[in-house]
Amino acid sequence: MTDRLKCLIWYCIDNQNYDNSIFYSERLHAIEDSNESLYLLAYSHFLNLDYNIVYDLLDRVISHVPCTYLFARTSLILGRYKQGISAVEACRSNWRSIQPNINDSISSRGHPDASCMLDVLGTMYKKAGFLKKATDCFVEAVSINPYNFSAFQNLTAIGVPLDANNVFVIPPYLTAMKGFEKSQTNATASVPEPSFLKKSKESSSSSNKFSVSESIANSYSNSSISAFTKWFDRVDASELPGSEKERHQSLKLQSQSQTSKNLLAFNDAQKADSNNRDTSLKSHFVEPRTQALRPGARLTYKLREARSSKRGESTPQSFREEDNNLMELLKLFGKGVYLLAQYKLREALNCFQSLPIEQQNTPFVLAKLGITYFELVDYEKSEEVFQKLRDLSPSRVKDMEVFSTALWHLQKSVPLSYLAHETLETNPYSPESWCILANCFSLQREHSQALKCINRAIQLDPTFEYAYTLQGHEHSANEEYEKSKTSFRKAIRVNVRHYNAWYGLGMVYLKTGRNDQADFHFQRAAEINPNNSVLITCIGMIYERCKDYKKALDFYDRACKLDEKSSLARFKKAKVLILLHDHDKALVELEQLKAIAPDEANVHFLLGKIFKQMRKKNLALKHFTIAWNLDGKATHIIKESIENLDIPEENLLTETGEIYRNLET
């Protein structure tokens, strides 16, 4: 597998797809902890302008010349001259006798192929808001090259239903190339139009929702695969890259129209392998069947077995085995990413945790785990995973805005301030850094300062939907509801599946008394993320306001099942039960809530009222006293309830506040 991964990394680098290069470099470094794999990981980050990450990765490498050179270049960019000089001088004896290598032919490097071009085209369409065209491009990119993981992630982000088992399958042309001699580098053949795209035109209207347009499907039917031949037959991945000038020269696109007798071999191999790949577009865009995940231990064994095989010249058979093993690994990654994008969080968590242990301890997987726990409203576990990620990659800023939001929910001002300081110091031009600082100010209720930071983030990246959503919440906190709605709508314009923005709009309408509009936006958010207990609770609140208590109770009960630790949902459920005069069940809910939030005065106050209604004076007095001690501002209300302990009340909820006041108008 390692040889195939190295080929893939260089393939991604030469096509300037650095996200994919970083992804595969992490996989390689997890499998093979060597200087070469470390260099490829660092070089990928270097090309992606992640200079601080490169510095952290190579800080302790002193004997490997390529790593030392890359560390020196990074130190030069960061202005850390002393460290760079020390590293280069320390290994002078290793590099002083190396002769220049000027015989590496530029033509041996790959050129951007159809998959890469479609990937970048789809990304531009996505940024411009043309999701249908973007989807067509990403589907075609993945069908041509299933190793294009960034295109797959874009499809999941758009919300296209996928089946990873049908996506990550070795394509026929790759099988055909394994029989080619390396001397036949100029031989060309055509990439066939994926047969599953043809059947999509005959499928039902529902499956055509994200079908690939005929023009895009046919436009690449005669594309040259010579670039694939060069890339996937090249196994000498230990050769270091040339100068930066050579790399840019190698990216000139060449048009090749000649055919060769290898076309016959390609077509024969295509027919032979046609049964190995599902030919239906519908099979790609369906929910995956419930299957037992391949155990991580089993996959780890296969990876180690492949790694321990003889390191001689790679044969077609060894490449075939490596491709099969790598595809099995990509299926697990693909399933996890897809399930997370669909907010099937428990399944996504199981999928990521079924990965081999060395893969679980990589930045990509740790970030996904942290986001998964965050969406599960398990902020403590999310903080733990993100902190592990920070320890592993302290200069990483991607996904750290989610970490900062988890700290905001946990009311941890010191760690949040420290995170803001570190990210701004290492990544001052990253929108995530400014959003983290905005969260820091927001926690201190300095909303004006938070808005200034958010404006800076938007200036750095006008397509960063999180910044617009955060801006909307800050405007709402300042009771600037029109500005808040504008910000949330901008977030939705950037990403229509950003459910937080739909939720934010719902909250604004709820606070301004527009229950019908609030219900519409909450329902839209719940369609995107049906497993979020807060969204389900908000829908219940709409029914409660409309005095449809039984319907509200159904939603509160559903929210409690989704998140047993949700204080908001359980408190709302108890209130509705009281309104329905079911005091016994309300008492059960409040007792459970007391265990979750023992220091919440409203819970004890409401318990006291119920016990008062049930004429259990001792218990009523006990909980009134606890509420008094917990909330000194409500002493006059509690005192009045104690003085009238013998007088029954018709409405137990008259003076009761809320645990989360920001959810009430």
C-alpha positions as CSV (number, residue, x, y, z in Angstrom):
1,M,0.0,0.0,0.0
2,T,2.9,2.4,0.7
3,D,4.0,2.5,-2.9
4,R,0.5,3.3,-4.1
5,L,0.2,6.0,-1.4
6,K,3.4,7.6,-2.5
7,C,2.3,7.7,-6.1
8,L,-1.0,9.2,-5.1
9,I,0.7,11.9,-3.0
10,W,3.0,13.0,-5.9
11,Y,0.0,12.8,-8.3
12,C,-1.9,15.2,-6.0
13,I,1.0,17.5,-5.6
14,D,1.7,17.8,-9.3
15,N,-2.0,18.6,-9.8
16,Q,-2.0,21.2,-7.0
17,N,-4.6,19.3,-5.0
18,Y,-3.0,19.9,-1.7
19,D,-6.0,18.9,0.5
20,N,-5.8,15.4,-1.1
21,S,-2.0,15.4,-0.8
22,I,-2.2,16.1,3.0
23,F,-5.0,13.5,3.4
24,Y,-2.9,10.7,1.8
25,S,0.3,11.8,3.4
26,E,-1.4,11.5,6.8
27,R,-2.5,8.0,5.9
28,L,1.1,7.1,4.8
29,H,2.7,8.5,7.9
30,A,0.3,6.6,10.1
31,I,1.2,3.4,8.4
32,E,4.9,4.0,7.9
33,D,6.6,6.3,10.4
34,S,9.7,7.2,8.5
35,N,11.6,10.3,7.4
36,E,10.3,9.9,3.9
37,S,6.6,9.8,4.9
38,L,7.2,12.7,7.3
39,Y,8.8,14.7,4.4
40,L,5.8,14.0,2.2
41,L,3.4,15.2,4.9
42,A,5.5,18.3,5.6
43,Y,6.0,19.1,1.9
44,S,2.2,18.8,1.3
45,H,1.6,21.3,4.2
46,F,4.3,23.5,2.8
47,L,2.7,23.7,-0.6
48,N,-0.6,24.5,1.2
49,L,1.1,27.4,2.9
50,D,0.8,25.8,6.4
51,Y,4.2,27.0,7.4
52,N,3.7,26.7,11.2
53,I,2.5,23.1,10.8
54,V,5.6,22.3,8.7
55,Y,7.8,23.8,11.4
56,D,6.2,21.8,14.1
57,L,6.5,18.6,12.1
58,L,10.2,19.0,11.3
59,D,11.4,20.7,14.4
60,R,13.2,17.6,15.7
61,V,14.4,16.0,12.5
62,I,18.1,16.6,12.2
63,S,19.6,13.9,10.0
64,H,17.3,13.6,7.0
65,V,18.5,16.0,4.3
66,P,15.2,16.7,2.5
67,C,13.4,17.3,5.8
68,T,16.3,19.6,6.9
69,Y,16.1,21.6,3.7
70,L,12.3,22.0,4.0
71,F,12.7,23.0,7.6
72,A,15.3,25.6,6.5
73,R,13.0,27.0,3.8
74,T,10.2,27.2,6.4
75,S,12.4,28.9,9.0
76,L,13.4,31.5,6.3
77,I,9.7,32.3,5.6
78,L,8.9,32.5,9.3
79,G,11.9,34.6,10.1
80,R,13.3,31.9,12.5
81,Y,16.8,32.2,11.1
82,K,18.7,30.8,14.1
83,Q,16.8,27.6,14.2
84,G,17.2,27.1,10.4
85,I,20.9,27.7,10.5
86,S,21.4,25.3,13.3
87,A,19.5,22.6,11.5
88,V,21.4,22.9,8.3
89,E,24.8,23.1,10.0
90,A,24.0,20.1,12.1
91,C,23.8,17.8,9.1
92,R,26.4,19.4,6.9
93,S,28.3,16.1,6.5
94,N,25.1,14.5,5.0
95,W,24.5,17.0,2.3
96,R,27.9,18.5,1.3
97,S,28.7,15.7,-1.2
98,I,25.3,15.5,-2.9
99,Q,25.5,16.3,-6.6
100,P,22.8,18.3,-8.5
101,N,20.3,16.1,-10.3
102,I,19.3,17.8,-13.5
103,N,18.4,14.7,-15.5
104,D,14.8,14.3,-14.2
105,S,12.7,14.8,-17.4
106,I,9.9,17.2,-17.0
107,S,7.8,15.1,-19.2
108,S,7.8,12.3,-16.6
109,R,5.7,14.4,-14.3
110,G,1.9,14.2,-14.5
111,H,-0.4,16.7,-16.0
112,P,-3.9,17.9,-14.7
113,D,-6.3,15.3,-15.9
114,A,-10.1,15.3,-16.2
115,S,-10.7,14.5,-12.6
116,C,-8.6,17.3,-11.3
117,M,-10.1,19.8,-13.8
118,L,-13.6,18.8,-12.8
119,D,-12.7,19.0,-9.1
120,V,-11.5,22.6,-9.4
121,L,-14.4,23.5,-11.7
122,G,-16.9,22.0,-9.3
123,T,-15.3,24.0,-6.4
124,M,-15.7,27.2,-8.3
125,Y,-19.3,26.4,-9.1
126,K,-20.0,25.6,-5.5
127,K,-18.4,28.9,-4.4
128,A,-20.6,30.7,-6.9
129,G,-23.7,29.0,-5.7
130,F,-24.4,26.8,-8.7
131,L,-24.9,23.6,-6.7
132,K,-26.4,21.5,-9.6
133,K,-23.4,22.2,-11.8
134,A,-21.0,21.6,-8.9
135,T,-22.6,18.3,-8.2
136,D,-22.3,17.2,-11.8
137,C,-18.6,18.1,-11.8
138,F,-17.8,16.3,-8.5
139,V,-19.8,13.2,-9.5
140,E,-17.8,13.0,-12.8
141,A,-14.5,13.7,-11.0
142,V,-15.1,10.8,-8.5
143,S,-16.3,8.4,-11.2
144,I,-13.1,9.1,-13.2
145,N,-10.8,8.9,-10.2
146,P,-12.1,7.4,-7.0
147,Y,-8.9,8.5,-5.3
148,N,-10.1,12.1,-5.5
149,F,-11.2,12.3,-1.9
150,S,-11.7,16.0,-1.9
151,A,-14.3,15.7,-4.6
152,F,-16.1,13.1,-2.5
153,Q,-16.1,15.3,0.5
154,N,-17.6,18.1,-1.6
155,L,-20.4,15.8,-2.6
156,T,-21.1,15.0,1.0
157,A,-21.1,18.6,1.9
158,I,-23.6,19.4,-0.8
159,G,-25.8,16.7,0.6
160,V,-25.8,14.2,-2.2
161,P,-26.9,10.7,-1.0
162,L,-23.9,8.4,-1.6
163,D,-22.8,4.8,-1.0
164,A,-19.1,4.7,-0.3
165,N,-19.0,1.0,-1.2
166,N,-19.9,1.9,-4.8
167,V,-17.7,5.0,-5.0
168,F,-14.4,3.6,-3.8
169,V,-13.9,0.8,-6.4
170,I,-10.8,0.4,-8.6
171,P,-11.7,1.8,-12.0
172,P,-11.2,-0.4,-15.2
173,Y,-8.6,1.9,-16.8
174,L,-6.3,1.6,-13.7
175,T,-6.4,-2.2,-14.1
176,A,-5.5,-1.9,-17.7
177,M,-2.5,0.4,-17.0
178,K,-0.9,-2.2,-14.7
179,G,0.0,-4.3,-17.8
180,F,1.8,-1.5,-19.6
181,E,5.5,-1.3,-19.9
182,K,7.1,1.8,-18.4
183,S,8.7,2.6,-21.7
184,Q,5.3,3.1,-23.3
185,T,4.8,6.5,-21.6
186,N,3.5,8.1,-24.7
187,A,0.7,5.6,-25.3
188,T,-2.7,7.0,-24.9
189,A,-6.2,5.7,-24.5
190,S,-9.6,7.2,-23.9
191,V,-11.4,7.2,-20.5
192,P,-14.8,5.7,-21.2
193,E,-17.9,7.4,-20.1
194,P,-18.8,5.8,-16.8
195,S,-21.6,3.4,-17.6
196,F,-23.5,4.3,-14.4
197,L,-24.0,7.8,-15.8
198,K,-25.8,6.4,-18.9
199,K,-28.3,4.6,-16.7
200,S,-29.0,7.7,-14.7
201,K,-30.9,9.2,-17.6
202,E,-33.3,6.3,-17.4
203,S,-33.8,6.3,-13.7
204,S,-36.7,7.8,-11.8
205,S,-37.1,11.5,-11.3
206,S,-36.1,11.2,-7.7
207,S,-32.8,9.7,-8.5
208,N,-32.2,12.4,-11.2
209,K,-32.3,15.1,-8.6
210,F,-28.5,15.3,-8.7
211,S,-27.9,13.4,-11.9
212,V,-24.9,14.4,-14.1
213,S,-25.8,16.5,-17.1
214,E,-25.3,14.9,-20.5
215,S,-22.9,17.6,-21.7
216,I,-20.5,17.1,-18.8
217,A,-20.9,13.3,-18.9
218,N,-19.9,13.2,-22.6
219,S,-17.3,16.0,-22.7
220,Y,-14.6,13.9,-21.1
221,S,-15.5,10.6,-22.9
222,N,-12.4,10.8,-25.1
223,S,-9.9,12.2,-22.6
224,S,-6.4,11.0,-22.5
225,I,-5.2,8.7,-19.7
226,S,-1.6,9.2,-20.4
227,A,-1.3,11.2,-17.2
228,F,-2.7,8.3,-15.2
229,T,-0.2,6.0,-17.0
230,K,2.7,8.2,-15.9
231,W,1.5,8.6,-12.4
232,F,0.3,5.2,-11.3
233,D,3.2,3.3,-13.0
234,R,5.8,5.5,-11.2
235,V,6.9,3.6,-8.1
236,D,10.2,5.4,-7.4
237,A,8.5,7.7,-4.9
238,S,11.7,8.0,-2.9
239,E,13.0,10.4,-5.5
240,L,12.9,13.9,-4.1
241,P,11.1,16.7,-6.0
242,G,13.0,19.1,-8.1
243,S,13.0,22.9,-7.8
244,E,9.8,24.9,-7.5
245,K,10.4,26.2,-11.0
246,E,10.5,22.6,-12.4
247,R,7.2,21.8,-10.6
248,H,5.4,24.7,-12.1
249,Q,6.8,23.9,-15.6
250,S,5.6,20.4,-15.2
251,L,2.0,21.5,-14.9
252,K,1.6,22.7,-18.6
253,L,-1.3,20.8,-20.0
254,Q,-0.4,18.8,-23.2
255,S,-3.0,17.7,-25.7
256,Q,-2.5,14.2,-27.0
257,S,-4.6,12.8,-29.9
258,Q,-2.6,9.8,-31.1
259,T,-3.8,6.3,-30.3
260,S,-1.9,3.1,-29.9
261,K,-2.3,-0.6,-29.8
262,N,-2.6,-0.4,-26.0
263,L,-6.1,0.9,-26.6
264,L,-7.1,-2.6,-27.4
265,A,-5.6,-3.9,-24.2
266,F,-7.4,-1.1,-22.3
267,N,-10.8,-1.9,-23.8
268,D,-10.3,-5.6,-23.1
269,A,-9.5,-4.9,-19.5
270,Q,-12.4,-2.6,-19.3
271,K,-14.8,-5.3,-20.4
272,A,-13.2,-7.8,-18.0
273,D,-13.6,-5.5,-15.1
274,S,-17.0,-4.1,-16.0
275,N,-18.6,-6.4,-13.4
276,N,-16.5,-5.1,-10.6
277,R,-18.1,-1.7,-10.5
278,D,-21.8,-1.0,-10.1
279,T,-23.1,0.6,-13.3
280,S,-26.0,2.4,-11.9
281,L,-26.0,6.0,-10.8
282,K,-28.8,5.2,-8.5
283,S,-26.5,2.8,-6.7
284,H,-24.1,5.6,-6.0
285,F,-26.8,7.9,-4.7
286,V,-28.6,5.7,-2.3
287,E,-28.4,5.4,1.4
288,P,-25.9,2.6,2.3
289,R,-27.4,-0.5,3.7
290,T,-26.9,-1.4,7.3
291,Q,-23.8,-3.5,7.4
292,A,-21.3,-4.5,10.1
293,L,-18.2,-2.3,9.7
294,R,-15.0,-4.0,8.9
295,P,-13.2,-4.3,12.2
296,G,-10.3,-1.9,12.5
297,A,-8.1,-4.7,13.8
298,R,-8.7,-6.8,10.7
299,L,-7.8,-3.9,8.4
300,T,-4.8,-3.1,10.5
301,Y,-3.5,-6.6,10.0
302,K,-4.0,-6.3,6.2
303,L,-2.1,-3.0,6.2
304,R,0.8,-4.3,8.2
305,E,0.9,-7.4,6.0
306,A,1.2,-5.3,2.9
307,R,3.8,-3.1,4.6
308,S,6.0,-6.0,5.6
309,S,6.0,-7.5,2.1
310,K,9.2,-7.4,0.1
311,R,10.3,-3.9,-1.0
312,G,11.6,-4.9,-4.4
313,E,10.3,-3.6,-7.7
314,S,6.5,-3.3,-7.5
315,T,4.7,-5.7,-9.8
316,P,1.2,-5.3,-11.2
317,Q,0.0,-7.9,-8.7
318,S,1.5,-6.0,-5.7
319,F,-0.1,-2.8,-7.0
320,R,-3.4,-4.6,-7.2
321,E,-3.2,-5.8,-3.6
322,E,-2.2,-2.3,-2.5
323,D,-5.1,-0.8,-4.4
324,N,-7.5,-3.2,-2.8
325,N,-6.3,-2.6,0.7
326,L,-6.3,1.2,0.2
327,M,-9.8,1.1,-1.2
328,E,-11.0,-0.8,1.9
329,L,-9.5,2.0,4.0
330,L,-11.0,4.7,1.9
331,K,-14.4,3.0,2.2
332,L,-14.2,3.4,6.0
333,F,-13.1,7.0,5.7
334,G,-15.8,7.7,3.1
335,K,-18.6,6.2,5.2
336,G,-17.5,8.2,8.2
337,V,-17.4,11.5,6.3
338,Y,-20.7,10.8,4.6
339,L,-22.5,9.8,7.8
340,L,-21.2,12.9,9.6
341,A,-22.4,15.1,6.7
342,Q,-25.8,13.5,7.0
343,Y,-25.7,14.1,10.8
344,K,-26.0,10.3,11.5
345,L,-23.7,11.0,14.3
346,R,-23.7,7.7,16.2
347,E,-23.0,5.7,13.1
348,A,-20.3,8.2,12.0
349,L,-18.7,7.8,15.4
350,N,-18.7,4.0,15.2
351,C,-17.2,4.3,11.7
352,F,-14.3,6.5,12.7
353,Q,-13.6,4.4,15.8
354,S,-13.5,1.3,13.6
355,L,-10.5,2.7,11.7
356,P,-7.0,1.2,12.5
357,I,-5.6,2.8,15.7
358,E,-2.8,4.6,13.8
359,Q,-5.3,6.2,11.6
360,Q,-7.5,7.3,14.5
361,N,-4.6,9.3,15.9
362,T,-4.2,11.5,12.8
363,P,-5.3,15.1,12.6
364,F,-8.0,14.4,10.0
365,V,-9.8,11.7,12.1
366,L,-9.4,13.6,15.4
367,A,-11.0,16.7,13.8
368,K,-13.9,14.6,12.5
369,L,-14.3,13.0,15.9
370,G,-14.3,16.4,17.7
371,I,-16.9,17.7,15.3
372,T,-19.0,14.6,15.8
373,Y,-19.0,14.9,19.6
374,F,-19.8,18.6,19.2
375,E,-22.8,17.8,17.1
376,L,-23.9,15.2,19.7
377,V,-23.8,18.1,22.3
378,D,-21.1,16.2,24.2
379,Y,-19.0,19.3,24.6
380,E,-16.7,17.8,27.3
381,K,-15.7,14.9,25.0
382,S,-15.4,17.2,22.0
383,E,-13.0,19.4,24.1
384,E,-11.0,16.3,25.0
385,V,-10.6,15.2,21.4
386,F,-9.8,18.7,20.1
387,Q,-7.2,19.2,22.8
388,K,-5.6,15.9,21.7
389,L,-5.6,17.3,18.2
390,R,-4.0,20.5,19.4
391,D,-1.3,18.5,21.1
392,L,-0.6,16.6,17.9
393,S,-0.8,19.6,15.6
394,P,-0.5,22.9,17.7
395,S,-0.4,25.1,14.6
396,R,-3.6,23.8,13.0
397,V,-6.4,26.3,12.7
398,K,-8.8,24.4,10.5
399,D,-11.9,23.3,12.5
400,M,-10.7,25.2,15.6
401,E,-13.7,27.4,15.4
402,V,-15.8,24.4,16.4
403,F,-13.4,23.8,19.3
404,S,-13.9,27.4,20.4
405,T,-17.6,27.1,20.2
406,A,-17.5,24.0,22.4
407,L,-15.4,26.0,24.9
408,W,-18.0,28.8,24.7
409,H,-20.8,26.4,25.6
410,L,-18.7,25.1,28.5
411,Q,-18.1,28.7,29.7
412,K,-14.3,28.0,29.8
413,S,-13.0,31.5,29.3
414,V,-9.3,30.8,30.1
415,P,-8.8,27.9,27.6
416,L,-10.8,29.9,25.0
417,S,-8.6,33.0,25.5
418,Y,-5.5,30.9,25.2
419,L,-6.8,29.3,22.0
420,A,-7.5,32.7,20.5
421,H,-4.1,34.0,21.4
422,E,-2.3,31.0,19.9
423,T,-4.3,30.8,16.7
424,L,-3.9,34.6,16.0
425,E,-0.2,34.4,16.7
426,T,0.4,31.6,14.2
427,N,-2.4,32.3,11.7
428,P,-3.3,36.0,11.7
429,Y,-4.7,35.9,8.2
430,S,-7.1,33.0,8.9
431,P,-10.8,33.7,9.3
432,E,-11.0,30.9,11.9
433,S,-8.6,32.7,14.1
434,W,-10.7,35.9,14.2
435,C,-13.9,33.9,14.8
436,I,-12.2,32.2,17.7
437,L,-11.4,35.6,19.1
438,A,-15.0,36.7,18.5
439,N,-16.2,33.8,20.6
440,C,-13.8,34.9,23.3
441,F,-15.3,38.4,23.4
442,S,-18.8,37.0,23.1
443,L,-18.3,34.9,26.2
444,Q,-17.4,38.1,28.1
445,R,-20.5,39.7,26.6
446,E,-18.5,42.2,24.7
447,H,-20.6,41.9,21.6
448,S,-19.4,45.0,19.8
449,Q,-15.8,43.8,20.0
450,A,-16.9,40.4,18.8
451,L,-18.6,41.9,15.8
452,K,-15.4,43.7,14.8
453,C,-13.5,40.4,14.9
454,I,-16.2,38.8,12.8
455,N,-16.1,41.5,10.2
456,R,-12.3,40.9,9.9
457,A,-13.0,37.2,9.4
458,I,-15.5,37.9,6.6
459,Q,-13.1,40.3,5.0
460,L,-10.5,37.5,4.9
461,D,-13.0,34.9,3.5
462,P,-16.4,36.2,2.3
463,T,-17.5,32.5,1.8
464,F,-17.0,31.4,5.4
465,E,-20.5,30.6,6.5
466,Y,-19.6,30.2,10.2
467,A,-18.6,33.8,10.4
468,Y,-22.0,35.0,9.1
469,T,-23.8,32.7,11.5
470,L,-21.7,34.0,14.4
471,Q,-22.4,37.5,13.3
472,G,-26.1,36.8,13.3
473,H,-26.0,35.6,16.9
474,E,-24.1,38.6,18.0
475,H,-26.5,41.0,16.4
476,S,-29.4,39.1,18.0
477,A,-27.7,39.4,21.4
478,N,-27.7,43.2,20.8
479,E,-31.4,43.0,19.8
480,E,-30.5,44.1,16.3
481,Y,-32.9,41.6,14.7
482,E,-32.9,43.0,11.1
483,K,-29.1,42.9,11.0
484,S,-29.2,39.4,12.5
485,K,-31.6,38.1,9.8
486,T,-29.4,39.6,7.1
487,S,-26.3,37.8,8.5
488,F,-28.1,34.4,8.8
489,R,-29.4,34.7,5.2
490,K,-25.9,35.4,3.9
491,A,-24.7,32.2,5.7
492,I,-27.5,30.3,4.0
493,R,-26.6,31.8,0.6
494,V,-23.1,30.5,1.1
495,N,-24.2,27.0,2.3
496,V,-27.8,26.1,2.1
497,R,-27.2,23.1,4.3
498,H,-25.8,25.2,7.2
499,Y,-28.5,24.3,9.6
500,N,-27.2,26.7,12.3
501,A,-28.2,29.6,10.1
502,W,-31.7,28.3,9.7
503,Y,-31.9,27.8,13.4
504,G,-30.6,31.3,14.0
505,L,-33.4,32.7,11.8
506,G,-35.9,30.7,13.6
507,M,-34.7,32.1,16.9
508,V,-35.0,35.7,15.6
509,Y,-38.6,35.1,14.5
510,L,-39.4,33.4,17.8
511,K,-38.1,36.4,19.7
512,T,-40.1,38.8,17.6
513,G,-43.3,36.8,17.9
514,R,-43.5,35.5,14.4
515,N,-44.3,31.9,15.3
516,D,-45.2,30.8,11.8
517,Q,-41.9,32.0,10.4
518,A,-40.0,30.5,13.3
519,D,-41.7,27.1,12.8
520,F,-40.8,27.2,9.1
521,H,-37.1,27.8,9.7
522,F,-36.9,25.3,12.6
523,Q,-38.5,22.7,10.4
524,R,-36.0,23.5,7.6
525,A,-33.1,23.1,10.1
526,A,-34.5,19.8,11.4
527,E,-34.7,18.5,7.8
528,I,-31.0,19.0,7.5
529,N,-30.1,17.7,11.0
530,P,-33.0,15.6,12.3
531,N,-31.0,14.3,15.2
532,N,-30.4,17.6,17.0
533,S,-32.3,17.8,20.3
534,V,-32.3,21.6,20.4
535,L,-34.0,21.9,17.0
536,I,-36.7,19.4,18.0
537,T,-37.2,21.3,21.3
538,C,-37.6,24.6,19.4
539,I,-40.3,23.1,17.3
540,G,-42.0,21.9,20.4
541,M,-41.9,25.4,21.8
542,I,-43.8,26.7,18.8
543,Y,-46.6,24.2,19.5
544,E,-46.5,25.1,23.2
545,R,-47.0,28.8,22.3
546,C,-50.0,27.8,20.2
547,K,-51.3,25.9,23.3
548,D,-51.1,22.6,21.5
549,Y,-49.6,20.9,24.5
550,K,-50.0,17.3,23.4
551,K,-48.1,18.0,20.2
552,A,-45.5,20.0,22.1
553,L,-45.1,17.0,24.5
554,D,-44.4,14.7,21.6
555,F,-41.6,16.9,20.4
556,Y,-40.1,17.3,23.9
557,D,-40.3,13.6,24.4
558,R,-38.5,13.0,21.1
559,A,-35.8,15.6,22.1
560,C,-35.2,13.8,25.4
561,K,-34.7,10.5,23.6
562,L,-32.2,12.1,21.3
563,D,-30.3,13.6,24.2
564,E,-31.0,12.3,27.6
565,K,-28.8,15.0,29.1
566,S,-30.7,17.9,27.5
567,S,-31.7,20.2,30.4
568,L,-33.8,22.4,28.1
569,A,-35.8,19.6,26.6
570,R,-36.5,17.9,29.9
571,F,-37.5,21.2,31.6
572,K,-39.8,22.0,28.8
573,K,-41.3,18.6,29.0
574,A,-41.9,18.9,32.7
575,K,-43.6,22.3,32.2
576,V,-46.0,20.9,29.6
577,L,-46.8,17.9,31.8
578,I,-47.8,20.4,34.6
579,L,-50.0,22.3,32.1
580,L,-51.7,19.0,31.3
581,H,-52.1,18.5,35.1
582,D,-50.0,15.3,35.0
583,H,-48.0,16.2,38.2
584,D,-46.6,12.7,38.8
585,K,-44.9,12.5,35.4
586,A,-43.7,16.0,35.8
587,L,-42.2,15.2,39.1
588,V,-40.3,12.3,37.5
589,E,-38.9,14.6,34.8
590,L,-37.8,17.2,37.4
591,E,-36.1,14.6,39.5
592,Q,-34.1,13.5,36.5
593,L,-33.4,17.1,35.6
594,K,-32.2,17.7,39.2
595,A,-29.5,15.1,38.7
596,I,-28.4,16.7,35.4
597,A,-28.5,20.3,36.7
598,P,-28.4,20.2,40.5
599,D,-27.5,23.9,40.8
600,E,-30.4,25.3,38.8
601,A,-32.8,27.3,41.0
602,N,-35.7,27.0,38.6
603,V,-35.8,23.2,38.9
604,H,-35.9,23.3,42.7
605,F,-38.5,26.1,42.7
606,L,-40.8,24.2,40.4
607,L,-40.3,21.0,42.5
608,G,-41.3,23.0,45.5
609,K,-44.5,24.2,43.8
610,I,-45.4,20.6,42.8
611,F,-44.8,19.3,46.3
612,K,-46.9,22.2,47.6
613,Q,-49.7,21.3,45.3
614,M,-49.4,17.6,46.5
615,R,-49.5,18.9,50.1
616,K,-46.1,17.6,50.9
617,K,-45.0,20.7,52.9
618,N,-41.7,19.4,54.1
619,L,-40.4,18.6,50.7
620,A,-41.8,21.8,49.3
621,L,-40.1,23.8,52.0
622,K,-36.8,21.9,51.3
623,H,-36.8,22.8,47.6
624,F,-37.9,26.4,48.1
625,T,-35.0,26.8,50.5
626,I,-32.5,25.3,48.0
627,A,-33.8,27.6,45.3
628,W,-33.5,30.6,47.6
629,N,-29.8,29.8,48.3
630,L,-29.1,29.3,44.5
631,D,-30.8,32.4,43.2
632,G,-30.7,35.4,45.5
633,K,-32.4,37.6,42.9
634,A,-35.6,35.7,43.1
635,T,-35.9,35.8,46.9
636,H,-39.1,37.8,46.9
637,I,-40.9,35.3,44.7
638,I,-39.6,32.3,46.7
639,K,-40.4,34.1,50.0
640,E,-44.0,34.6,48.8
641,S,-44.4,30.9,48.0
642,I,-43.1,29.9,51.4
643,E,-45.4,32.3,53.2
644,N,-48.4,30.9,51.2
645,L,-47.4,27.3,51.7
646,D,-50.9,26.3,52.8
647,I,-52.7,28.0,50.0
648,P,-53.0,25.9,46.8
649,E,-52.2,27.6,43.4
650,E,-54.2,27.3,40.3
651,N,-51.3,28.0,37.9
652,L,-48.0,26.6,39.1
653,L,-46.0,28.3,36.3
654,T,-47.0,31.9,36.9
655,E,-43.6,33.0,38.3
656,T,-41.3,30.3,37.0
657,G,-38.4,31.4,34.8
658,E,-36.5,29.5,32.3
659,I,-33.1,27.6,32.4
660,Y,-32.2,29.0,29.0
661,R,-33.6,32.5,28.8
662,N,-32.1,33.2,25.4
663,L,-34.6,30.7,24.0
664,E,-37.6,32.8,25.2
665,T,-38.9,36.0,23.9
